[in-house]
C-alpha cells in the first residue's frame, strides 16, 4: 500500500442511480473505508449525475493530486479524463466493497469492473 496515494470516491446521487441502489453502494463504501481504516486515504462523497444513467449506480474514483477544489468544476458530474480517473458502472454493495479492498487499499484498479460510457444497456 502506498501511504502517499489518496483518493476521492464519488457515488452518483442521480434519480436513476438512486433507484438502482446507489444509496446502498455509498453506505457500503463508507462502511468498508471505516472498517479498513482507510478514511484518511479516501474521501467519499455523493456526486451529481454523470449522464450514464442506464449503467448506474455509477462510481468515479480519482487520485487526489492536491489540486485545489474548484466549486464550479464539472468534476462532480462529468468524467474529466484525468490521469488516475476510473469509472465503475453497475455497482452493487458487494462490488463496492471489492473496489475499496483492491483499488483503494491496494492501489489496484479492477479493470473487469470498469464502465464503458459508450456501452448499450
N, C-alpha and C positions, 0 to 999 in steps of 0.2 A: 504494500500500500504506500502510495506517495503521499506523505503527510502535507505536502505543499499544495497539492491539487485540490481545488474547491469547485463545487458545482452549484448551479441554480436549476432546480427541477420545477417545471410548471405543468400542472394538470388543468386541462381545459374546463371551464365552468359554463360553456355554452349550453343552450337548451337540449340539443340532441345528445351531446356528450353526457350531460346530467341524466337524461332519460336512459342512457345506455350504461350507467353505473359509475360515472366519474367521481361522485362523492365517496363511494366505497374505495375507489382506486386511490384517491387523495388520502383517505383515512389510513389505508394500508401503507402508503409511503411514509406518512408521519409516524406511524407506529413502528415500522421497521427501522427508520432512521433513529428513533429514540432507543429502541431495544439494542441496536448495534453501536450506540454512542457515536453516531455519525452526524448529529445535528450541527456541530461546529464546522463540519466539512461541506454540508449541503443545505442550502436554503430552499425550502419547499414552499410553493405558493400556488394560488389559483390564477391561471392566465385566462385571457379572453379567447374568443373563438378563433381558431386558426384556419377555418374555412374548409376543413376536411371532415365535415360533419358525418358523412356516410362511413367514415373509418374510425369513429370515436368509440370509446374515450381515447383522446389524444394526449400524449405527454411529450414535452420537449425538454431536453437536458442540454445545458450549455456549461462549458468550463467557465468558471468565474476568473476573468483575467484582471480584475481590479479596476476595470474601466468604470468611470463614474456613471451612475444610473441616470438616464435622461427620462424624465416623466412623460415626455412627448414621443419617445422612441416607439416604433411599432413592434418591438420585440415581444411584447406581451400578447400579441395576436397575429404574428406572422413569422414564418421561418426566415431567418436572416442570412443563411448561408455562411455563417461564421465558422472558422476552424473550431473543432470540438463540439459543434452543434449536432445533436442526434434527435431524430423524430421517431417516436414509437406510436403505433396505432393499435386499435382494437385491444386496448389494455384491460386487464382484469386485476383484481387484488393479488392473485397468485403471481401473475406476470410482473406486477409492480414490485412485489417482494423480491423476485429474482433480479430485477433491474437494480434495486438497491444493493442486494448482496453482491452482484457481479460488477455492474457498471460503476456504482458509487464506491463501494468498499474496496474493490479490487482494480479499479480503473480499466475494466474490460467491457466496453460496449457490446451488446448482444445483437449481432448482425441479423440473426434469424427473426428478431422481433422488430427490426427497422420498418417504418412505414414508407410507403411509396405514394406520394400525393397524386400521381397520375393513374393509380390503380382504380379499376372499376370495383363497385361493391360486390 
